[in-house]
Amino acid sequence: MDVEQFKEIMRPVIEMCGNRTFDGELETELNASFPPESLVFRSIEKACHSAIVAGWMCKHGEPGLKFGRVVKPADETHAMSIDVVDLENVAGPHHSHPKGEVCMNMPQNPEAKFDGIGAGWCVNEAGSAHSPTVSDGRALVLYLLPDGEIDFSKPG
């Protein structure tokens, strides 16, 4: 598994999210089109595990909070970056999403939740902010950011 192969696996999701408003409608479409039991969802999750083992994904941080930008914004990704974090029972650093964020939650144990949700997709609208939190276990979270924009801050 290399970055080019990963981008190819991500293509259906990138195509659905490209040039779209990041909102509840997109969240509904992602969950309907690529539910956790779907081939696309399972292929992305398997690719993430392979890339982590290979050492090029989630290579920064420490156990319980590992992270990394996998793909920089480019024409082929509709100007979205792809990042992946590996979180275990932790609240990550507070940040805002100037242009929104699409998150794919891949629990690594059945009880794990990302921002209160189990396996699946959530969409944070432009201007939203949070401390990404994984509770009740460990989860991989893949996220797409338009133009790679994220603003790390301290909570209000």
Summary of the structure (lengths in Angstrom):
residues: 156
radius of gyration: 14.1
end to end distance: 40.4
largest distance: 40.4
contacts: 497
relative contact order: 0.20
helix: 28%
strand: 38%
